[in-house]
Amino acid sequence: MATEIRVPTLGESVTEATVAKWFKKPGEAVTKDEPLLELETDKVTLEVNAPASGTLAEIVADSGTTVGVSALLGQISEGGAAAAPAPKAEAPKAAAPAPVAAAAAPVAAKAASADNGPAVARMAAESGVSPAAVAGSGKDGRVTKGDMLGAIAAGISAPAPAAAAPAARAASTAADAPREERVKMTRLRQTIARRLKDAQNTAAMLTTFNEVDMGQLMALRAQYKDLFEKKHGTKLGFMGFFVRACVQALKDIPAVNAEIDGTDLIYKNFCHVGVAVGTDKGLVVPVVRDADQMGIAQIEKTIADFGKRARDGKLSIDEMQGGTFTISNGGVYGSLMSTPILNAPQSGILGMHKIQDRPMVVGGKIEIRPMMYLALSYDHRIVDGKEAVTFLVRVKESLEDPARLVMDL
């Protein structure tokens, strides 16, 4: 008797994944709960463990295959005897593409006539992109909100970019072609690209700047960092202060903590702050939930845990969803100034930058002060210029006088 290996539940709004790699080959022994393969979704990479012990009898979905939730990935046989014939059993299946291709038209027709839901209908009306022209990845070929976002970000309907893609890139010369390397974009990188471009296409994005004197905050950190680490078991960084400063500013300027849904404005009476973390596979944004109810120590512990697990690829999808505001720290890489792109559907993102000594006029005299540029990108459809500037000034005031954070001023 064979045990099926199927795609597990991937998380809210995630309907498909790509098989990144198999750790086992057909015919090899496997142990229950042993990692068998790696799946890559739009947000994270996750491992699929063996549902039973036995022998990997068959791999149905090879590396690079896109699969949906509950799709069959392979099978495990109870003993070693059934493993050998399994690869041969795949030979007849190789001749099956023709019927599948022939069935494409009915599926497309079904997707076109299916009830794709109000969200897809609204996006179709606003963008002019017809769901009938979009390849559906949902159940029974239905077009999902994610399918529509991808089609809108790409330009128009699904077939158009495919036809235009070859002309978008000029052919390399004969001398240069052998020295090039073509690497397929990971699902995470494709999603990052699509979401960033979609944010630019959708929001009326604008950035306002200010600068903050980090002198008092740096002195406070230097004074208490050893005691803080001894008591709380985590290092005292700057991010905890920035999160607290943003939380207080979000309370004063609620529009920056809101989002647009059609013709409605949704104000969030809570602060879920996303903190951008760079990994070797791209940027991920885990969310510090209810940051408005946390102290600096708890925020620092949460961020430190997120950072470690992000680099190890251990973050769950749920931990990267639901943010209401985002903070991105390009300063750790040496960035002096930038214009961060919104993390849709959020209406604001704060960019931190490198701390650099600069000559400043203080009390009529020139002093060398540790300064940082701050950038707030915001959706001008919901946040007015006055609100954006006021928000950034609130953050600046809290960081230049850290006592305000303690006293909730």
C-alpha positions as CSV (number, residue, x, y, z in Angstrom):
1,M,0.0,0.0,0.0
2,A,1.4,3.4,-1.0
3,T,1.2,6.6,1.0
4,E,0.6,9.8,-0.9
5,I,2.8,12.9,-0.4
6,R,0.7,16.0,-1.0
7,V,1.1,19.8,-0.8
8,P,0.2,21.0,2.7
9,T,-1.9,24.1,3.5
10,L,0.3,27.0,2.5
11,G,-1.3,29.8,4.5
12,E,-3.9,32.5,4.0
13,S,-4.2,33.7,0.4
14,V,-1.4,31.4,-0.8
15,T,-2.8,29.0,-3.3
16,E,0.3,27.5,-5.1
17,A,4.0,26.8,-4.7
18,T,6.9,25.6,-6.8
19,V,8.9,22.5,-6.1
20,A,12.4,23.8,-5.4
21,K,14.2,20.5,-4.8
22,W,13.8,16.9,-3.6
23,F,16.1,15.6,-0.9
24,K,15.5,12.0,-1.9
25,K,15.5,10.0,-5.1
26,P,13.0,7.2,-6.1
27,G,14.1,4.0,-4.5
28,E,15.7,5.6,-1.4
29,A,14.5,4.8,2.1
30,V,12.7,7.5,4.0
31,T,11.7,7.9,7.7
32,K,8.5,9.4,8.9
33,D,8.7,13.2,9.5
34,E,12.0,13.3,7.6
35,P,12.3,16.3,5.2
36,L,11.5,15.0,1.7
37,L,11.4,18.1,-0.5
38,E,11.4,21.9,-0.4
39,L,8.5,24.1,-1.7
40,E,8.9,27.7,-2.5
41,T,5.9,30.0,-2.2
42,D,5.5,33.7,-2.9
43,K,6.6,34.5,0.6
44,V,8.6,31.7,2.2
45,T,10.4,28.4,1.6
46,L,9.1,25.4,3.5
47,E,9.9,21.8,3.8
48,V,7.5,18.9,3.3
49,N,8.1,16.0,5.6
50,A,7.5,12.3,4.9
51,P,4.0,11.3,6.1
52,A,5.2,7.7,6.7
53,S,8.3,5.5,6.7
54,G,9.1,3.3,3.7
55,T,10.7,3.8,0.3
56,L,10.2,6.8,-2.0
57,A,8.4,5.0,-4.8
58,E,7.6,7.8,-7.2
59,I,8.1,11.5,-7.7
60,V,5.1,13.0,-9.5
61,A,6.1,16.7,-9.3
62,D,9.7,17.3,-10.3
63,S,11.8,20.3,-9.4
64,G,10.4,23.5,-11.0
65,T,6.8,22.2,-11.1
66,T,4.1,24.6,-9.9
67,V,1.6,22.9,-7.7
68,G,-1.5,23.8,-5.8
69,V,-2.7,23.0,-2.3
70,S,-3.3,19.3,-1.8
71,A,-1.7,18.4,-5.2
72,L,0.1,15.0,-5.4
73,L,3.8,15.3,-5.1
74,G,4.8,11.6,-4.9
75,Q,4.3,8.3,-3.2
76,I,5.9,6.3,-0.5
77,S,5.7,2.5,-0.6
78,E,5.7,0.4,2.6
79,G,8.8,-1.7,1.6
80,G,11.7,-1.6,-0.7
81,A,10.4,-4.0,-3.3
82,A,7.9,-1.6,-4.9
83,A,10.5,1.1,-5.3
84,A,12.3,-0.3,-8.4
85,P,9.4,-0.4,-10.9
86,A,8.1,3.1,-9.9
87,P,10.3,5.1,-12.3
88,K,9.3,2.9,-15.2
89,A,5.7,3.5,-14.4
90,E,6.2,7.1,-15.4
91,A,7.1,6.2,-19.0
92,P,3.4,6.0,-20.3
93,K,2.7,9.3,-18.7
94,A,5.2,11.1,-20.9
95,A,2.9,10.7,-23.9
96,A,0.1,12.5,-22.1
97,P,0.8,16.2,-22.8
98,A,-1.5,16.2,-25.9
99,P,-4.8,15.5,-24.1
100,V,-3.8,18.0,-21.5
101,A,-3.2,20.7,-24.1
102,A,-6.4,19.8,-25.8
103,A,-8.2,20.3,-22.5
104,A,-6.8,23.8,-22.1
105,A,-9.6,25.5,-24.0
106,P,-12.5,24.0,-22.0
107,V,-10.6,25.0,-18.7
108,A,-10.1,28.5,-20.0
109,A,-13.7,28.7,-21.0
110,K,-14.8,27.5,-17.6
111,A,-12.5,30.1,-15.9
112,A,-14.1,32.8,-18.0
113,S,-17.6,31.8,-17.1
114,A,-16.9,31.0,-13.4
115,D,-17.9,33.3,-10.6
116,N,-14.6,34.7,-9.7
117,G,-15.9,36.7,-6.7
118,P,-16.5,40.4,-6.0
119,A,-12.8,41.3,-5.5
120,V,-11.9,40.1,-9.0
121,A,-14.9,41.8,-10.5
122,R,-14.0,45.1,-8.8
123,M,-10.4,44.9,-10.0
124,A,-11.6,44.1,-13.5
125,A,-13.8,47.2,-13.5
126,E,-11.1,49.5,-12.2
127,S,-8.2,48.2,-14.4
128,G,-10.0,47.2,-17.6
129,V,-8.4,43.8,-17.5
130,S,-10.9,41.1,-18.3
131,P,-10.8,38.0,-16.1
132,A,-11.5,35.9,-19.2
133,A,-8.0,36.8,-20.5
134,V,-6.2,35.8,-17.2
135,A,-5.1,32.3,-16.5
136,G,-6.9,31.2,-13.3
137,S,-5.0,29.4,-10.6
138,G,-8.0,28.9,-8.2
139,K,-10.3,26.0,-7.8
140,D,-12.0,24.9,-11.1
141,G,-9.9,27.4,-13.0
142,R,-11.3,30.4,-11.2
143,V,-9.3,33.7,-11.4
144,T,-8.0,34.8,-8.0
145,K,-7.2,38.3,-6.7
146,G,-3.5,37.3,-7.0
147,D,-3.9,36.3,-10.7
148,M,-5.5,39.7,-11.4
149,L,-2.7,41.6,-9.6
150,G,-0.1,39.8,-11.6
151,A,-2.0,40.5,-14.9
152,I,-2.4,44.2,-14.0
153,A,1.2,44.6,-12.9
154,A,2.3,43.0,-16.2
155,G,0.4,45.5,-18.3
156,I,-2.8,44.1,-19.6
157,S,-4.1,40.5,-20.2
158,A,-2.0,37.4,-19.7
159,P,-1.2,36.6,-23.3
160,A,0.2,40.1,-24.1
161,P,3.3,40.0,-21.9
162,A,4.2,36.6,-23.3
163,A,4.2,37.9,-26.8
164,A,6.1,41.1,-25.9
165,A,8.7,39.5,-23.6
166,P,11.2,38.4,-26.4
167,A,11.2,42.0,-27.8
168,A,11.8,43.6,-24.4
169,R,15.4,42.4,-24.4
170,A,17.9,43.0,-27.2
171,A,19.8,40.0,-28.3
172,S,23.3,39.7,-27.0
173,T,26.2,39.8,-29.5
174,A,27.9,36.6,-30.4
175,A,30.9,37.5,-28.4
176,D,28.9,38.3,-25.2
177,A,26.4,35.5,-25.2
178,P,28.7,32.7,-24.0
179,R,29.7,34.9,-21.1
180,E,26.2,35.4,-19.8
181,E,24.4,33.3,-17.3
182,R,20.6,32.9,-17.4
183,V,19.0,32.0,-14.0
184,K,15.3,31.6,-13.4
185,M,13.8,34.0,-10.9
186,T,12.7,32.4,-7.7
187,R,9.0,32.7,-6.8
188,L,10.0,35.0,-4.0
189,R,11.9,37.3,-6.3
190,Q,9.0,37.2,-8.8
191,T,6.6,38.2,-6.1
192,I,8.8,41.0,-4.8
193,A,9.1,42.4,-8.3
194,R,5.3,42.1,-9.0
195,R,4.3,43.6,-5.7
196,L,6.7,46.6,-5.9
197,K,5.6,47.4,-9.4
198,D,2.0,47.0,-8.5
199,A,2.5,49.4,-5.6
200,Q,3.9,52.0,-8.0
201,N,1.1,51.5,-10.5
202,T,-1.7,51.6,-7.9
203,A,-0.7,54.2,-5.2
204,A,-0.2,57.9,-5.6
205,M,3.2,57.5,-3.9
206,L,5.2,60.4,-2.6
207,T,8.2,60.6,-0.2
208,T,8.9,63.3,2.4
209,F,12.3,63.6,4.2
210,N,13.6,64.8,7.5
211,E,16.7,64.3,9.6
212,V,17.2,63.2,13.2
213,D,20.0,63.9,15.6
214,M,20.8,60.5,17.0
215,G,23.1,61.9,19.8
216,Q,20.8,61.4,22.8
217,L,19.5,58.0,21.6
218,M,23.1,56.7,21.1
219,A,24.1,58.0,24.5
220,L,21.1,56.3,26.1
221,R,21.9,53.0,24.3
222,A,25.6,53.1,25.3
223,Q,24.6,53.7,28.9
224,Y,22.2,50.9,29.3
225,K,23.0,48.3,26.6
226,D,25.0,46.0,28.9
227,L,22.4,46.1,31.7
228,F,19.6,45.7,29.1
229,E,21.2,42.5,27.6
230,K,21.9,41.1,31.1
231,K,18.3,41.5,32.2
232,H,16.4,40.7,28.9
233,G,18.7,38.3,27.2
234,T,18.8,40.3,24.0
235,K,20.9,43.2,22.6
236,L,19.6,46.7,22.7
237,G,19.5,48.1,19.2
238,F,17.9,51.1,17.6
239,M,14.9,49.3,16.0
240,G,13.0,49.0,19.2
241,F,13.1,52.8,19.7
242,F,12.1,53.4,16.0
243,V,9.1,51.0,16.3
244,R,7.9,52.7,19.5
245,A,8.4,56.2,17.9
246,C,6.4,55.1,14.9
247,V,3.6,53.6,17.0
248,Q,3.2,56.9,18.9
249,A,3.1,58.8,15.6
250,L,0.6,56.4,14.1
251,K,-1.7,57.1,17.0
252,D,-1.5,60.8,16.3
253,I,-1.8,60.4,12.5
254,P,-4.2,57.4,12.0
255,A,-4.3,57.9,8.2
256,V,-0.8,56.6,7.9
257,N,-2.0,53.4,9.6
258,A,-5.0,53.0,7.3
259,E,-5.6,51.5,3.8
260,I,-7.9,51.9,0.8
261,D,-10.4,49.2,-0.2
262,G,-12.2,50.3,-3.3
263,T,-14.0,53.5,-2.3
264,D,-13.7,52.8,1.5
265,L,-11.0,53.8,3.9
266,I,-10.2,51.2,6.6
267,Y,-8.7,52.6,9.8
268,K,-6.7,50.1,11.9
269,N,-7.2,50.5,15.6
270,F,-4.0,48.5,16.2
271,C,-0.4,48.7,15.1
272,H,1.1,45.7,13.3
273,V,4.6,46.9,12.3
274,G,6.4,45.1,9.5
275,V,10.2,45.1,9.8
276,A,12.0,44.5,6.6
277,V,14.8,41.8,6.9
278,G,17.3,41.1,4.1
279,T,18.1,37.4,3.3
280,D,20.1,35.7,0.6
281,K,16.8,34.9,-1.2
282,G,15.4,38.5,-1.0
283,L,13.7,40.9,1.3
284,V,11.1,39.5,3.7
285,V,8.9,41.5,6.1
286,P,7.9,39.8,9.3
287,V,5.3,41.6,11.3
288,V,5.5,42.6,15.0
289,R,1.9,42.3,15.9
290,D,0.3,44.6,18.4
291,A,3.5,46.6,18.7
292,D,1.5,49.4,20.4
293,Q,1.1,47.1,23.4
294,M,4.8,46.1,23.6
295,G,7.7,47.6,25.5
296,I,11.1,48.2,23.8
297,A,12.5,44.9,25.3
298,Q,9.7,42.8,23.9
299,I,10.0,44.5,20.5
300,E,13.8,43.9,20.4
301,K,13.3,40.2,21.4
302,T,10.7,39.7,18.7
303,I,12.8,41.4,16.0
304,A,15.9,39.4,16.9
305,D,14.0,36.2,16.7
306,F,12.5,37.2,13.3
307,G,15.9,38.1,12.0
308,K,17.5,34.8,12.9
309,R,14.6,32.7,11.5
310,A,14.4,34.8,8.4
311,R,18.0,34.1,7.5
312,D,17.4,30.4,8.3
313,G,14.3,30.3,6.1
314,K,12.1,29.3,9.1
315,L,9.5,32.1,9.1
316,S,5.9,31.1,8.6
317,I,3.6,32.7,6.0
318,D,1.3,34.0,8.8
319,E,4.2,35.9,10.4
320,M,4.6,38.0,7.3
321,Q,0.9,39.0,6.8
322,G,-1.4,41.6,8.2
323,G,1.1,44.5,8.7
324,T,-0.4,48.0,8.9
325,F,2.9,49.9,8.6
326,T,6.5,49.0,7.6
327,I,10.0,50.1,8.6
328,S,13.0,49.4,6.3
329,N,16.6,50.0,7.5
330,G,18.8,50.6,4.5
331,G,21.4,52.1,6.9
332,V,22.8,48.7,7.8
333,Y,24.0,48.4,4.2
334,G,25.4,52.0,4.2
335,S,22.5,53.7,2.5
336,L,22.5,57.5,3.2
337,M,19.2,58.3,1.5
338,S,16.5,56.4,-0.3
339,T,12.8,56.5,-1.3
340,P,11.3,53.2,0.0
341,I,8.4,51.7,-1.9
342,L,5.1,51.0,-0.2
343,N,4.3,47.5,1.0
344,A,0.7,47.4,-0.4
345,P,-2.0,47.8,0.7
346,Q,-0.3,49.8,3.5
347,S,-0.3,53.6,3.2
348,G,3.1,54.3,4.8
349,I,6.7,53.0,5.1
350,L,9.6,54.6,7.0
351,G,13.1,54.4,5.6
352,M,16.0,54.5,8.1
353,H,19.5,55.3,6.9
354,K,23.1,55.4,7.9
355,I,24.2,57.4,10.9
356,Q,26.8,59.9,9.8
357,D,28.6,62.7,11.5
358,R,27.8,66.0,9.9
359,P,28.3,69.7,10.9
360,M,25.1,71.1,12.3
361,V,24.2,74.5,13.7
362,V,23.3,74.0,17.4
363,G,22.5,77.1,19.6
364,G,24.2,79.3,17.0
365,K,27.3,77.3,16.9
366,I,28.6,74.6,14.5
367,E,28.8,71.2,16.1
368,I,29.6,67.7,14.7
369,R,26.5,65.6,15.3
370,P,25.5,62.0,14.5
371,M,22.7,62.5,12.0
372,M,20.3,60.2,10.1
373,Y,18.1,60.9,7.2
374,L,14.5,59.6,7.5
375,A,12.2,59.0,4.6
376,L,8.5,58.5,4.7
377,S,6.9,57.2,1.5
378,Y,3.1,57.4,1.7
379,D,0.0,57.0,-0.4
380,H,-1.1,60.5,-1.2
381,R,-4.6,59.2,-2.0
382,I,-5.3,58.7,1.7
383,V,-2.5,60.7,3.5
384,D,-2.2,64.4,3.0
385,G,1.1,66.2,2.8
386,K,0.5,67.9,6.1
387,E,-0.2,64.6,7.8
388,A,2.9,62.9,6.3
389,V,5.2,65.8,7.4
390,T,3.6,65.8,10.9
391,F,4.0,62.1,11.2
392,L,7.7,62.3,10.4
393,V,8.2,65.3,12.8
394,R,6.6,63.2,15.6
395,V,9.1,60.4,14.9
396,K,12.0,62.8,14.9
397,E,10.9,64.4,18.2
398,S,10.6,61.1,19.9
399,L,14.0,59.9,18.8
400,E,15.8,63.1,19.6
401,D,14.3,63.1,23.1
402,P,13.9,59.4,24.1
403,A,12.2,60.3,27.3
404,R,9.1,61.1,25.3
405,L,8.9,57.4,24.4
406,V,8.9,56.4,28.1
407,M,6.4,59.1,29.1
408,D,4.1,58.5,26.0
409,L,4.4,62.1,24.9
